[in-house]
Amino acid sequence: MDDLYREIIIERFKEPLFRGVLEPHDISFEDENPLCGDHIRIDLRVDENSRVVEAAFSGHGCAISQASADLLLESIIGKTLDEVKQLNKQDVLDLLGIELGPVRLKCALLPLKVVKAGVYGLGEASDSLVEE
């Protein structure tokens, strides 16, 4: 089963479905992982019911961070901002489907950290946003 998930990660890294920039956007936030240099920006458009209707990410980084961003954005389209706020690290790990060491875990969780900081309207992202 790990091989299937690894293939999905490589596929989403090479051909992401949600790479881009949304202009205009309703929510935008970016941050980086200082340990490895991964950088992610996420833009969201929401409707009048605070439901995510479009999402895009840009930036650079390893296959894990880029695939995680792509899979996460796919999973939040159609969710309300309150539902997005409830996402946690296990949700991201379930999307990726493989075991990760501590360094790769930071890479995988960067997109969640960025999404939640944007949704909460924070000026600065914090690791506490993903620790739940």
N, C-alpha and C positions, 0 to 999 in steps of 0.2 A: 504494500500500500504506500510506503514511503516513496517508492519510485514514481508512482502516479503523481503524488504531490510535488515531488522535485521537478517533474516534467511541466506541471502547471506553473510553478515558480519561474522556470526558465522561459516558458512561453510568454508569460505576462511581463517578464523583464524585456524580452526581445521585441514583443509586439503588444504593448499595453493598450487597452481599450479606452482609457480615460486620461491619456497624456494630452496636455494642452493648457491653455489659459482661457479663462472665461472673462470676457470684457463685454458688457459690465458684469459685475458679480455682486452678490449681497453680502457674502462673507469671504474673506481672504486672510490667510495667515501663513507664515513660513517660519521655519526653524531648522537647526542643523544639529547633528550629532558631533560634538567636538572630539570624540574619541576616534572617529574614522573619517569625518569630513562629509558624510551624507548630508544632503540639503534637500528639503521638500517644501514646496509651496502648494497649498490646496485652496482652490476657489470653489465656492458653492453658490448656486442660485436656489432660492426658496420661493414658494408660492405664498399666497395670502393666508394659508393655513399653517405656515411655518413648516412645510414639508419640503424636503430636498428634491428638486426636480432636475437639476443638472450638477455635475461635479467634474472637476479636472485637477490634475496635478502636474507640476513641473519641478525640475531640479535634477540632481544627479546623485548617484550613489551605487551601492552594491545591488546585486540581484534581489536580495532579501528586502531591502527597503523599498525598492521600486515596485516589486511584485506585491508587497504588502499594501502600498499606497493604491495600486490598481484594484486589488481585490476588496480593500476596505471601501473605496468609493463605489464600487459596484454594489456592495452590500447596503450602503446607506441611501441610495436613491430610492425615493418613495417613503422613507422614514421621516418622522417629525424631528424637529431639533431636540425635543425632550427625549425621544427614543435614542438619538445619537448620543446625548449626554450620558445615557445609561450603559453605553458600550464599555467593555473593559478589556484587559490584556488577554484573557482567555478567549474572547470573541475573535481577536486577531490571530491568536495561535491556532484556533480551530480553522480559520480560513486558510492558513498556511499548511497545516496538517503535518508538520514535522517537528521534531525536538530541536530546540535551539540552546546553545550555550549562552552565558551571560553577555558576551560582546555582541553576538548576532541578535540576541533578544532586544537590545537597545536599537538596533537597526530596524527590526520588525515593528517595534512600537512607536518609532518616530512619526509615522503618518497618523496614528491614533492621537498622539500628543498634539500634533498640529491641528487636526480636525477639532478636537475638543477645545483647545485654546481659542480657535476661531469661533466656535459655536457659543462658548461662554463669554466671548468678547474681551478676552484677556489681553493685556499689553505684552505679556511674557508667558511662554509656555513653561509648565512645570511637570516634572516626572510624576508628581502625585496625581496627575490627571489620568494616568494609565495604570496605576498600581492596584486599583480596586479589584 
